[in-house]
């Protein structure tokens, strides 16, 4: 019994904390309401998809059917039935798995920089692995918790115990092992960690998993791939299988994941380090100049009780040594840097030369949001323009014009964004956009700048090459590709010829196409090996390729069809741009990409011998699994397609608890509740009972949010018997007089709140902009009201008597009108707040209907953000005004009061505030596993408040009053991660002085950022 109580306590706490309250309802937006949905529903899985995606949905079903037999082999697990929702209207290439409710979501648009396998293959392999991970946890004691709490129990277990690097790294290992491609075979994928370990050394575990504002730390996918992959190769499949079993069967342990790892590593750790010692002897015997390592000392130093830390430090040291050996054997090409390495991690990519011989790059880093920068011949830097959120395919330049693709949000539907082409004239400083019904990617100008070639992707993910007239911005030619064919990085070779990378089921190919005949010519087939980023000169086709195990620039000779290695980079060379006999490219370092140039002279190049460097870890993972994904496509009609009714599937109750939990309102109480979110995420529902304070038998509670139409409809109903005790004036029946008495009141109360809001997203370029009008109607009915006199004052000689309470049922009907809007410019990771933003809100409340009049209140407030005096500093201005009616105004304040003092309640209220925020330092310091401190910052503030109104004295005379108040102070806070959770917290203290009571004050500050999780 005590064990069960402990379980409930732990889960109540977790579910109501920052991360898990949201776990009840996870939705990243809506598809257009006009979509007609269909489904493939088998015994193992269900795929829900738009009607026009039927053919590809069948192929996806074949993939899942194949993966069910192969992907879980190393975990000795096959998942229970799961659902998949396919989104086809978005330009985003993505996938995700959520577990409350349990589902896979896949965005079908092929990535414009995809590796050498089809996007649908890669994303399905990756996301299916997440299904396996989470489903495997539903065993042992976690299985029991699923009966008590529903699917949210698994979500809590994952969030509490499984590191993000494991979830993503294991999925990357799976997509790599099951294919001949995958991110584990991309030099671009490993270069960040490689450069860091070789040039800067290892970071602490907390810094590596939680990041830093001081140094760049690679992401969870890349770090996780090497931790999971090396763990699997060094210690076998059972390492992760047994570790997941340990988590599932001991969810109340302090650190079951770490204990499982520790136990799995101990048995073979000596052999791993003996093998490293032997390999080192072989390397040194070959004369490779690399510093020898005492692996016995490393093993002893890294031995820890926490298996995560032991695996991390062992793996990082092994990688550092392996990559240092490779580094020592490199023969690097010479180049001339066009800019210095920044002190703070910064990428300066995609160099292009303008007509004046100056270089244009796209600059982005820890200290800068992405913008185009001009680097003069003398090395001076000048900001040109800040683009919107791009798709990482770079830009092109011709005749003073920049062009790139960026994300354009839909007015309403979050999953109907598009990729549009944007042109910026560097001479006139004008920005224009090319509109198209379908998404456009990877644009490139013709030599004269009059035409543009781009890749068009339609709603079912099919590709076309399009030719666009720059002046009219109209498509003048469309060239369809074959089935399961995708175009990457198209470039003009002549007025009538386009060269591009063709991706199909066989891999990547270099091809050219004649625009007049639309006849395609294959120039070279590279199979499943990676190449990208075409650049053309008169005699050569330059491209980035992985052939040497490190990204380098290669050249294809148009005349003799030979391929040459042009660069030999230490960590990676990309983004080639040719001008005359000069080759410009981006050279990677541990401080980011640096633009460089070198002489483009064929005599200095090395002819490629046709051999592809293998990636040892990827090949080891493939050999260990000994399976490849090969879906059976011989008879796809075996998958029966049926209509999927949105109406029939409105409700999907996935989680429950012996407690009241409402993720919609972030409420928690004693009680019971069930949560529903349908698979299309159009309706979110909480139904339950809560022991609300002041209610004799608690409250029955229903809360619904329907988001599947253009307006969002919310409705909440609460019913309960309310009991209160208070002092009141009462009319005595005999003798007639007014007594002051203590009263007990009971009544039945119904509250029904309904709202409709229209979320308009008008974001454009670097600005995220939303306007949301909202209308709310609330009905409160008070009935069966009973008063009981409990006591009167000691000075009342008559004692208690009979009273006329004037008992009557009544209703309150409240109308509220709200307009909320914001406009926020992109900011850099190091900025302590928005550098340029406006947040505005208008509210009006009144009671035009019902028996009870509560008066009226209206307010307006705004927050304005500006850059500070120094980079990353910020200024915030606040202003608010509120007016409430003179009589019966019982609404609470809708604007802020000055900090440190109680609310002010005049008929007219004005408050203003000025904040200045700045970072103090970036400690990157941790207290064991408890906390990791990333940044310490200071915010100074001054607030002003003013109120005026009138009050009635004992003689029923009105008297006017007005007051003004000021508070000043400072807030010292830190950005940190607690208990190694991915979502960062902000903890701090506020101290100041206020003249309302002429006292000092202090407040504890806490907040968290779910968007970073």
N, C-alpha and C positions, 0 to 999 in steps of 0.2 A: 504493500500500500504506500509506504513512504517513497519507494522508488518511483511509483506512478506520480505521486505529488511532485517529486523533484523534476520529473519529465515535463509535467504541465507548467511548472514555474519557469523552467528554462525556455520552453517554446513560447510562453506568453511574453516573456521578456524579449526574445529574439524577434517575434513577429511584430512587436510594437516599437522596435528600434528603427532607425533611419532607413535601413535597407529592406527589412522584411515586411514592414507595413505596406510598402509598394509591391511586394512580391505577390500579393493577392491579385492584383490587376496590373499586368504589364501589357501595354499597347503602344506601339510606335506610330499610330495614325491609322487613317482610313483609306480604303480604295473608293473610287467613284461609285456612287449609288446606282449608276446605270448598268453596271456589269451584270451579266447573266452568268451564274455560276453552275458548274458541273462537277461531278466527282467520279473517282474510281475508288471503289470500296471493296477491299479484299479482307481476308482473315488476318493479315499481318499489318496492313496499313491502309490509310485513307488519304487520297490526294484530292484537294479541292482547288479548282482552277477556273479561270474565265473560259467561256465556251469556245473562243477562237484558238485556245491553246491545246485543244484536244489531242492532236497528233503528237505534240511534244510531251504531253502529260503521260501518254502511253509509254513513250521511251523512258521517261523518268520512272515510271512504275517498274520497267524492266531493270533499271539500275538498282532500285531498292530491293527487288527480288534477288538480284545477284549478290548485293551486299549483305543481305540477311544470312547468306551461306558463308561469307568470307571475312567480312570486316571484324566480326566479334570473335574470331578464332583465337587470338592471343589472350582475350579476356574470358574465354570459355563461357560466352554469354550470348543469348539471343533475346532481343527486347520484346516486351509485350506490344500489342497493337498501338500504333501512334498515328497522328494526323499531320498532314502537310498542307500548307496554304501557299499557293503560288501567286505572286504579285507581278503583273505584266505591264502596268502603266507607268512604272517609275524608271528613270534613267540610272538609278543606283544599282550597282552590282554588289549584292550582299546576301547573307543568309544568317539566320539565328535560330536558336532553340530556346523555348521558354517552357517552364514546367508548372505554371499555375495560371491558366490551364496548360496541360501538356500538348505541345505542338511544335512543328518545324515551320518556319517561314522562309520562303526562297524568292528572291528577286531575280527575274529571268534575264535581265539585260547583260549581255556579255561585256566584261570589262574591256575598255579600250587599250589596256596594256596587259592583256591576259597572257599567261605562260603557254607552253606548247601543248595544251590539252583543251578540250572544249570546256567552256564555263560551266555548263550544266553538269558535266562529269565531276569537275572539281568541287563545286559547291555542294552537290549531293553527297559525295564521299565525305567531305568535311563535316557537314551538319549531321549526317547519320552517325558519325562517331560520337557526337555530343549526345545523341539519343541513347547510344550504348552506355556512355559514362553514367548518365543520370539514372537510366533504368537499372543498371547494375547495383546502384545504391539501395534499390527497393527490395532489400532482403534482410533477414535477421531482425534486429530490433527496429531498424528504420521502417521495415515493412509494417510492424505493429503501429508505429507512429503515423503511418499513412491511414490506418483505420481510424485513428483518433483525430487527426488534423487534416486529412485529405492530401492533395498533391502539394500543398504548401510545405508539408513536412520535408519532402525531398528537396524542395527549393531552399529551405532553411539549412539543411544538412550540407548541401553543396556550397552555399554562401559561407557557412561557418568553417568548413574543413578543407574543401578542395581549392587550392590556389588557382588563380586565373591562368597562370603560366602552365599549369598542368592541363587544364581543360583545353586551351588553345594549342599548346605544344603537342599534346597527344593527338589532336585532330589533324594537325599538319603532318605528323609522323604517319598517320593513317593514309592521308591523301597521297603522300609520297611513296609509301610502301606498296599501295594498291595500283599505282600507275607507273608509267615510264617518265613522267614529268613530276609535277608537284613543286611546291615552294622549297622543299628541301634540296632541290637541284638548281636553285637560282643563286648565283653569286651575289646578286643585289639583296637577297634575303639575309645573307650572312655577313655582309661587309661592315655593318654598324658594330656588331659585337667583335668581329675580327680586328677592326681598327682600334677600338677601345682597348682590347686586351693587349695588343702589340705595342701601342703607343702610350697608353695611360695606365695599363694594368687593371686589376680587378677592383670592382666596387663592393661595398658591403651588400649583404643579401637584401636588406631593407631598401637601400638605394636602388638596387637593380630592379626590384619588383614594384616599387612605388614611384620611381622617377626622381628628378631633381630639377631645381631651377638654376643650379650652378653648372651642372654637366648634363649632357644628353645621355640617357639610358635607353637602350633598345626596347622595343615593345614586347608584350607578353607572348606573341606568336613566335618571335624569333628566339627569345630567351628560352621559352618553353620547349621549342623543338629540340634544342640541344640538351636540355636537362632531361626531358623524357626519352629522347632518342639515345643518348649516351647511357642513360640508366637501363634502357631495354637491351642494348647491345652488350654492355658490361655485365649485367646481372640477370638477363633472360626475361622472357615474357612474364614469368611468375611474379616479378617485382611489383608491377603495377596491378596485376590481377589480385595478388594477396593484399596489397595496400588498400585497394577499393573495398575488398571484403572486410578489412579491419575497420574502415570508416563506417560501412553499412551496419556492421554487427555491434559496434561500440560507439554510437552517436553521442553518448553522454560523457565519453572520455575527454580528457583535457586536450590531447592532441593525437588522435588515432592515426591521422595521415602520416605524421612524423614518426610515430612508433612503428607503423607498418613499413615505412622506408628503411628505418634503422635496422629492423630485424631482417629485411630482405637483402640489405647490403653487407651485413656482417659476414655472412657465410662465404662470400666470394671476393671480398674487398682486398684481401692479401694477394690473391691471384691477379687482380686487376693491376695493382701497383707493381707486382713482379713483372708483369707483361710490359708495363711502361718502362721499367728499368732496362729490360732487354732491348726494347725498341730504341731507346736512347743510345745504348752501346752500338747498335748497328748504324745509327745516324752519325755518331761521332767517328766511327771507323771509316766512314765514307769521306771524312774531311769537311763536313758541313760545319761552318762556324756559328755555333749556337751555344749559349751558356748552359752548361750541364746543371741538372737538378738532382738533388738528393731526394728521391721519391719516398724513401723511408721517413725522412723528416716531415715531408709534406703530408704523408698519411697520418702520422702522429699528431701533427698540428691541426689537421682538419677533423680529427675524430671528435664527434659531439653526440650528445644524447638526442638532439633534434635532427631527425633524418633529413629534413628539407635543407638545413644548413650544410650538413655533411655532403649531400649530393651536390649542392650548389658549388661549394668551394673545391671539391674534387674535380667536378666537370670543368669549371673555369680554369683551373690550373692545367688540366689536360689539354683543353683547347688552346690556351695561351702558348703552351709548349709546341703543339702541333703546328699552329699558325706561325710561330716564330721560326720553326724549321723551314717552312715554305717561304717565309719572308727572306730568310738568309740565302735562298737559292734563286731569288728573282734577279733578273737583269733589267733594270728600269730604263725607259726611254726618257730623254731630256725634254724639258718644256720650260716655258717662261710664264710665271704666274701673272695674271692680270689684276689681282687684288691680294691683299694680305689675308692670312688666316685670322679670323675674328677671335677675340678672347672668349666670347660666348658662342656656343654652338650655333652656326649659321650656314645655311645652304645658299649658294649663288649658282643657279643652274641655267641651262639652255642658252648659252652665250650666242648672240647674233651681232654681226657687225652692221652699223648703219653707214650712211653715205659719207659721214665725216670721219670715219675710221674709229668711232667710239663703240664700245661694247654695251649691249643691253642684256641684262640677266633678270631672272626672277629670284628675288631674295626673300628668304623666310627662315626663321629660327626661333630660339627661346626668347630672344629680345625683340623680334619683329614679326608682325602679321605679314603675309605675303604681299609683295609689291614689286613692280618693275623698277629696275634701277639702271641708271646710265653711268658707265665708268669711262671717264675721259682717258686720253692717251697718257696724261700725267698721273692717272690713278685717282683722280677726284671722283667722288660718288654723289649722285643726285637722284632723288626720288622722282619717278615719272608719273606713275599712276597705280592705284590700288585696285586690283580686280576683285571679282566675287569669288565664290568657292568653286575651284576648278576641279578637274578630274585627273590631275597629275600626268597629263600628256604633253605639257609644255606649251609653247606658242610658236608662231612664225612671224617673220618681219619682212616687209617689202615696201620700198618707196615711202617711208615714213609711216607705214601702217603696221600696227600690231594686231594679231588675231589669235584667239584662243577659245576654248569651250568652257562654259561655266554652268553651274546649276541654277535653274529657275524654278522656284516653287509654284505649285498650283494655287489658285486663289483660295481653294477650300481643302482639297484632298491631299493629305500628306504623302500618299503613295502614288501620286500622279505628277511628280516633278519631271521636268525635262532638262535636257542638256541643250543649251543654245550657243550659237557662235556670237562672239563679241568682237567688234573692231574698234580700235582706238587710234585716232589720228594724232601723232605726236607733234604735228605742226599746228593744227587748229585746236588741239586739246578737246576734241569732241569724241564722244563714245556713242556707238550705234550697235544695234542688235539685229541679227538675222533670224527671222521667225520661220518656224517650220512645224508642221503637225507632228513629226517624229523627232526623236533625239538626234543631235548632230555631234560628232566627235572628231578629234584629230584633224583640224583644218590646216591647209597649206596653200599659200599663194602661188600662182603661176609667175614666171620670171618677170612679166610686165605688170603684175599686180592686178590685172583686170579680171582674173578668174580665180576661183577657190575650189579645191577638191576637199571633200570631207567624207566621213563614214556616217551613213544614216542607219539607225536601228529602229525598227517598228515595234509594235506592242507585243508581238510574239517572239521578239528577239532576232528576227532575220535582218541581215545586213544588205546594204546597197552602197555603191559608190555614187556620190552626187557631185555634179559640177554646178557651181553657183556663179552667176554674174555679180561682181562686186558692186557695181553701180546700182543695179535694180534690186539686188538682194533676193533674186528669184532663182529657183533651180531650173537649169536649162537642159540637164541631161541626168538620167538615172540609169545605172548599170546594175542589174540584179546579179547576185552571186548564186552559186549552186546551193543545194540543200546541205545544211551543216557546214557552211563556209562563212568565214568572217575575215574582214579586211582590217589590217592594222597599219598605221603610220604611212598613209599614201603621200607620195611626193611627185611633182612634175619632173619628167625627164626631158620633155620637149613640149611644143605647143599642143601636140596631139597624143602624147604618151604619158601614162601614169605608171609609176613603179610602186608596189606596195608589198606588204607581207601578208600572205594568205595562210590562214589557220583553218585546218580541217581535221578530220579524224586521224590522219596520218602524221599530223604535226604542223610544222611551219615551213613555208616555201617562199622564196623570193620570186616574184612574178612581175611582168609588165603587161599593160593592156593598151591597145590602140583605140582611141576614143571614136574614131570614124567607123571602124568595122566592129568594135567591141570584142575583138579577138584577143585572147589571152595567151601569153607565152611564158612558160616556166623557165626561169633562169637557173635556179638551184634549189634542191630539196635538202632541208636540214633535219628532217625527222622530228623527234621529240626534244631536240636541243634548242636552247633559248637564243633568240635574236630579236632585236627591236630597234626602233629609232633610225629610220632611213634618212640619209642625206646624200644628195647627188652632186657630182661635178661632171664635166664634159666627158671624162673617160672612166670614172669610177662611181660605184654605188657604195657609200659608206654605211656601216650599221654597227650597232652594239651587239656583242655576242658573248656567250659563256664558255667558249670552246677551251679556254685555258684554265678554267676554274675560277677566274676572276674576270669581272666585266672589263672588256677592252674594245677598242674601236678596230674594226676590220674593214677591208675594201674589196669589192668585187670588180674585177677588171672586165669591162664590157666587151673588150676585143678578144681576149684569150680565155675568158671564163674562169680565170684563176682567182683565188682568194688569198689576201695578204693580211698579216697581222700588222696594224699600224702603230698601236700603242702597247706598252707593257707597263701597266699601272700597279702600284703597290697594293691598293685596296679596291680600285674600281674607276673606270673611265667611261663616261656616258655623254649623251647630248652633243654629238659631233655636229659641227658647222664649218663648212668650207668656204673660203673666200680667196680666190686666186691660188697661191701656193701656200696659204696659211690654213692650218687646221686648228679650230677652236673647240674645246670640249671641257667638261666638268670633271675634275679630279677629286676623288673622295679622300678625306682625312678624318681623324677622330674628332675634329672640330667642324666637320661638315664639308660640303662640296666647295671647291675653289675653282673659278674659271681660269683656264690656262690656254696657251697657244703654242704651236710648234710648226716647223716647216713640213708641209705635206709633200714629201719627195719619195717617189716609189723606190729609189735606190736604197733608202734607209729601212724599207719594210722587210718583213720576214714572210716568205711564202708559207702559207698554212699547209701542213702535211695531211690534212684530212682526219686527224685523230681528235677525238673529243675527250677532254679530261673528265674522269668520273668523279663523283662525289661520294667518298667512302662511307659516310654515315648513311646516306640515302640507299646505297647499294646493300649495306649490311642489313638495314631494316627490311628491304625487299626480300633478301635471301632468307631472313629469319621468318617472315610471314609466309613466304612461298605461295603467294596468291596474287592474281591480277584481276582487276575488275573487267569482266567481259560480259556485258549484258546480252541476254538472248533476245535478239530482235527479229527472229524468223517469223513470228506470228504475234504482232503487237495487238491484234484484234482480240486476243485472249483476255484482255483487260476490258471489262464491260463498263461503259460510260453511262451514267445516269444524271438526271437533273439534280441540282442541290438547291433545296428551298431555304431561303433565308428566314422565312416566317416559321417554318417547321423546326428550325434550329436556333430559335431566339435564345433559349436558355441552355446552359451547360454548367451544372453545379459541380465544381471541381475541388473545393476546399470547404472545410467546416472546422469547428472547434468548440470545446466546452468553455467558451469565453465569447464575449461580444467583441468582434473585430470588424471594422468597416474601413477597408482600404481606400474607398472613395473620399471619406471625410477624415481619414487618419484618426479614427476614434477607437478607444479600447475601454472595456468595462467588464464587470462580472456579468455573466449571462451565457448565451449560446448563439451561434450564428452560422450561416452557410453563405458561400460566395459563388456567384455565377459569372462567367465571361464566355460568350459564345466564340466559336473558332474564328469567326471573321472580326471579332472584337467590336461588334456594333452595339451590343447591349451589355452593360456591366450592372450587376445586381447584388445587393446584400439584403438578406432577410434574417431577422433574429429577435432576440429578447435581451434587454439590458437592464440591469439593476440601477437605474438612474437615481441619483440622489434626490430626495423629496417626493418620490413616488412609492406608494405603499407596496404595490405589487410589480413595480418596475414598468418598463415600456415595451410594447410591441413595435417593431421597427422594420420599415421597408425603404430601400433607397435604390433608385434606378437611374441610369444615365444611358440614353439612346443616342449614338453618335453616327448612325448610318445614313442620315440625311444631311442636306446642307446645313440647316440649323441643328444645333445640339439640344436635345430635350432632357431635362433633369427633373426628377420628381422624388420627393421624400415624404413619408408619412410616419408619424409617431402617435401612438395611442396609449394612454395610461391614466391611472387615478393619482392625482397630485394632492399631497397633504403638506400644509405649511402652518407655522405658528408665529404670530406677530402681535405687536401692540397696535391698538386702533382706537379711534373715537367711535362711540356707538350711541344710538338714540335709545334711552330707557323708555319703556312703555308707560310705567307708572312708578313713582311720579315722573312726569315729563322732564327729562334733563339729559345732558350729554355726559357720558362717563368715559373715562380712559380705562380700557380693559385689555387683558391678554386673551387673544382669540385663536382657536384652532379651526382651520378651514380645510375642507376636503371637497374635491370636484373631479369630474372626469374631463380630461383635456385631449382634444384632437388637434394635431398640427399637420398641415398639409402644405408643403412648399413646392411650387412648380416654377421652372424657369426655362426660357428659350434664349439661346445666344447664337450669334452669327460670327464665326471666326474667319475674318478676311486676312489672308496672307498676301501682302503686296511687296514682299522682299524683292530687292533688286541689287545686283552688284554686291558691294561690300556691306550693304545694310540689310539687317534682318528687321522687317517691319510688319507689325500686325495691328489690326484694328478689330475690336470685339465689342459690338453692342450687345447688351443683355437686358432682358425684361423678366422680372420675378414677381409672381403673385403668391402670397402666403395667406392661408386661411387658418385661424386659430379659433376653435369652438370650445367654450367653457360651459359645462352643463352639470346638473345635479349638485349644485353648490350647497354645502351645509356648513353653518357656523356653530361653534360651541364656545360659550364664554367660559374661560378657565379661571380668571382672577381679575380683580380690580385693584386700584391703588389703596394703600393703607389709610390714606386720608379720607376715603369715601365712607361716610358713616352708614350708608344704606347697604353696603356690601354688594354682592352680585344680585342682579335682578333679571327680568325678561327684557329682551332687546329686539328692536325692529332693524334687522340688517338689510332690509330691502333686497332680499335675495332674488336674483333673476338670472336666467341663462343669457349669454350674449356671445357675439362673435367679433373677432378683429380681422379685418381684411386689409392687408398691407400690399401696396404696390411699390416696387423699386425699379428704377431705370438707371442703368449703368453704361458708361462708355469707357472702355479701357484701351489704351494704345501705347505702343512703344516703337522706337526706332533706334537700333543699336548697331554701331559700326564694328567691324572685326577688330579684335584686340590680340595682343601677343601673350603668350603664356606667362611672361614675367610681369605683366601689368597687374597692379593690385586691385584695379577696378576698371570699369569701362572707360575708355579714353574719349569717346564721343557718343552720347546716347541721350535720348529723351523718353521719359516714361510719364504718361499723363492719365488721369482718371477723373471721371465726373460721375456723381451719384445724386439721385433725388428719390426721397421716400415720402409717402403720404398714405392716408387711409381714406380713399374716396367712397368706400363701400362699408357695409357692416354696421353693427350697433355701437361700436366703440371708436371714438376719434382720438388718435394719438398724435395729432399735429402733423407737421411736416419738417423735413430737414433736407437741405441740399448742400453739396460740397464739391470742391474741385481741388486737386493737388497735382503737383508735378515734381519729378526729380530730373535734374539736368546734370550731365557729366561732362567734364572737360579735362584735357591733359593738364598735368601739374607743371611746376617750374623745371623739373628734371625728368628725364625719361623714366617711365613706369610709375611716376607719381600721378596722383589724380585728385581733381577737385570735384566736389558734389554740392550742388545747390538744391535746397528743398523749399517749396512754398505751398501752403495750403490755406484755403478759406472755407469756412462753414457758416451757414445761417440756419437757425432753427426758429420755428414759430414761437410766438410769445406764450401761447396757451397749449397745454396738454402735449407738449413735445417730450415724448418718452423714449425717443430713439437714442441709441448710444452714439458717441463721436465716430465720425468717419475719416478724420484726419489725425495726424500725429500731434501729440503734445510735446513740449520741450523735454528732452531727456533728463531723467533724475527727479521728476516731480509728478504729482498726481494729475489726472486729467483736468482740463479746464472746461467749464460747461456754460459759457455765456451764450447769449442769443447770436452774437457774432463773434467768431473766433478767427484769428489769423496766426499762423505759425510759420516760421522760416528757420532754415538751418544752413550752416556752411561747414563742410568737412574738407580736410586735407589729409590724404592718405599717402603713405610712402613705405617701401620695404626697408627694413633695417639691415638684415643679413640673411644668408642662406646656410644654415648650419649643417644640413644633411647628417643629423645626429640622432642616434636611437638609444632608447632605454630597453635593451633586450628586445623581446617580442612585444612589449607593452605599447610603445609609442615610437614613431619616427617623425622627427621635426624637419620640415622642408624649408619653411620661411618664417621669419619673425617680422611683424610689421606694426606700424604705429598710425593711428588716426586721431587727429586733433579736431575738436568741434566746438561750435558755438551755436546755441539755439535761442530763438526769441519767440515769445508767445504773448498774444494780446487778446483780451476778451472784453466785451461790453454787453450790458443787458439791464434788466430791471427786476426788482423783487417787491413783493407786497408785505408791508409791515402789519403789526397787530391791529392797526386802525384802518386796514384795507386801503392804504395809500400806496401808490407806486413810487419807488425810489430808483433812480438810475445809478449804475455803477460801471466802472471800467478799471481794468488792471493790466499791467504788463509785467512779464517775467523773463528772466534770462538765465540760461545755464551754460557753463563752459566746462570743458574737460578733455580727456584723452582716453583712447582705447588702445591697449597693448594686447596683441593677439598673435597666434601662431597657426600656420597651416600644418597639419600633421595627419598621420595615419595611425589609428588605434588598432591594436591587436592584428596588425597586418591586413586589415580590410582594405579593399581597393578604393572605396569611396573616401575622399579626404574630409576631415573635420576641420573646423576653425574654432579654437578655444581661446578665450581671452578674458580680460577684466576691464571694466569701464570705471573710471573715477572722475569726479567733477564736483562743482559747486553750483547750487541753484539758489536763487534769491526769493523763491516762494516761501520757504521756511527758513532761509538763510542757513543752510546746512550743507555739509559735504555729503556725497553719496557714492556708493559703489555697487556695481552690478556684475554678475558673472555672465559671460557671453558664450554661446555655443550654437553652431550651425553646421551644415554638411552639404556636400554637393553630389547629388545622385547622378547628375549628367556625366560625371567623370568615372562612374563605375563601369 
